[in-house]
């Protein structure tokens, strides 16, 4: 288990995500979320990117305290480079989340970052605010998928934080389907097994189509294992849920 502090995460070894990446952080504890957030913001500062973090009021206070403990002073926190948003209005339509409103919000923040002289946007959002609203949860997952079609064309990186202790496993599986990369602890994993391209994800998928895809995943994993064995490695067989 890693014993690095939040300060360590600002100074070294932040999540290795680049422009155009869309990743989910799957976390179990507030400490894991804070460590990843502090590393994420520190990476934005080093790269002269604008950092925008969406969370609730309590998380905002926790995040500011962690950033200050990590050595980030007012010159950053009050300069406009690091922005923490707790209001829902910027990405809601008549009080209800919509994918269109969120995508418009991200686009506006990318334009603002450029206008203010930053090299790009590093956006992150903690997702527990959708708990208890099934319609908003489905709309958020739609937005998660649609972001993948936009990011390849803009100077931005997006990290979505999902608390696996708060959401049903079914929702967390959908989270895996909508993110090309996954952060688990200190690792950044390429989600080659479970990511579903936007067009396929948003289409109405029958049980037969889903079965075909899962069988395809199994075949790709088995081929990967065989290639590794032929290369002289001996990895353990992958476990597929």
N, C-alpha and C positions, 0 to 999 in steps of 0.2 A: 504493500500500500504506500502511495506517495505521501511524504511528510512535508512537501513544499508548502510554503505560506503564500498568501495572496501577494505579498511583496515580491517573492521569487517569481510568481507568474507574470508580473508586469515586466520584470527585468530580463527574463529569459524563458524560452520555450513556450510561447503562446500557441494557441491552436493554429496549425499550419494550413490556413485557408487563404486562397488568393482571390483576386477579382473574378467575378462570374460564378464563384462557388455558392451553392445553397446547401446548407447543412442543418441538421437538427442535433441539439444537445439533449440527450436523454439522461436525466439526473434523478438521484434518490434523496439527496439532502440539500438544504440551503447552502451548506458549505461548498458543495460541488458546483452549484449554480454561481456563487460569488467568485470562486476561483476562476471559473471559465470566463465570467463577465469581466473581471479585472484584467485577465490576460488579453481578452478581446479588445478592450478599450486601450490598453497599453500598446497593443499592436497597431491600432489606428493612429495613435499619437506618433509612434516611430515612423509610420509610413506617410505622415501628413495627410491622413484621411479624416473625414468628418464622421464621428461616431454618434449614432442615434439609437437609444435604448428605450423600448416600450415595456413598462411594468406598472405595478400598482404602487400606491403611496408608501406602504411599508417597505417594499423591496427597494424603492428609490432611496430611502434613508439608509438602508443596509448597504446599498451599493456605494453611495457617497462615502460612508464611513470606511468601507473596505478600500476604496480608491485613495482616500486620504492616508490610511494606514500604509498603503503601498508606496506612498511618497508623491502622489499626484496633487499638486498644489492648486491654488485659486487661478493661477495663470492659465491652466487648462480647463478646470471645471467651470470657470466663469467667462471663458473666452468665446464660447459658441462652438468650439470644436467638439466638445463632449456634451451631448444634449440628452436628457432623460425625460421622456414623455409619459405622463400618467393619465392624461385626458383621453377619452375614447373618441371625442368628436372629430378629430382630424381624419379618422379612417372609418367613420360610420356614416350612414345615410338615414336621416330621421331617427337617430339613436340606435340603429341596428347595423351590425357589421355587414359589409358587402365586400366581395372580392374587388369590385371596380373601385370602391373608395380606397381600399388599402393600396392597390396598385397605383392609383393616382397619387396617393400620399408618398409612396416610395419614389415615384417619378419626380415629384416636386422636390423631395429631399436630395435627389441626385443633382438636379438643376441648381439647387441652393449651394450644395457643396462645391460645384464647379464655379459658381458666381463668386463665392467667398475665397477662392484660391486654393482649395484643397484638391488633392489628386483624385479623390473618389469618395464613395460613401461606404461605410461599414455599419450595417443596420442589424439590430438584434431585438427580439421580442420574447418576453416570457408569456406563456400561453394560458395560464390557469384562469385568466379573466373570462374565458368562454365556458367554464364549468357551469353545469345546470341549464344550459341553453342549447338544446339539440340542434335547432336550426342554425344558430351561429357557429356551432362546432362543424357542421357540414359545410357551411360557407367558408370557414377558415381552411378546411382541408382542400376545398376547391381552389382557394387562393394559393395555398402552398404549392399545388400542382402547377398553376398558371405562372407562378413566379419563374419556374424553370424555363419558360419560353422567352422571358424578358432578359434575364441576367446575362446570357451570352453576348448581348449587344450593348451593355452599359458598364461603366466603371464602378461596380458595386459588388458587395459580398453580403449575404444574408445568413444569419444564424438564428434559428427558432429554438427556444428552450421549452422542453416538455418534461413535466414532473411525472414520472411513471407511477408514483404512489398516489397520484390524484386522479388519473384518468383510467378508464376501463381498458383492459388489454386489447379489445377490439379497436379502440381509437388509436392506441399506440402502434398497432399493426398498420393502420392507415398512414400514420406518420412516417413509418418506414417506406411505404409505397410512394411517398411524395417528396422524398429528399435524396438527392444523389450521393450525399456524404453524411456520415454519422459520427458525432463525437461521443465517446464513451470513456469516462475518466480522462486520461492523458492521451488517448489514442484518437486519431482521425482515420475513419474507415471508409473506403470506397464501397458504396452500397450496390455492388454489381448484382447481388442476388435478389433483392426485393424491390428496388426502385422500378416504378412503372412510368413510362413516358406520358407526357400530358395528354396527348390525343387519346391514348388508350385508357388512361385513368378516368378522364371525363366522359368517355363513351359509356353507354349502358352495357355492362359486361354480364353475360350469362354465366351460369355455373360451369357450363362446358368450356367457355372461353377462359375462365379463371383456372380450371383444371389443366388446360393445355399450357397455360403460362407456367404454372407451378411445376409441371413435368419438364418444361424447358429449362427452368431453373435447376432442377435436379441433374439434368443432362450436362449443363454447363459446369456445375460444381464437380461432377464426376470427371469431366474432361480436364478440369484444372488440377484435380488430384493426380490423374494419370500423367499429365505433363510434368508435374513436380516430381513424381517418382522416377520418371525417365531421366530427369535432370540430376538424379542422385540424391534427392531429398526424400525424407520420410515423414511428411506431415501426418498428423492424425486425421482421420476421415471427418469431413465437415458435418456438423449437426444442423439439420434443417427442420425448423418448426413446422 
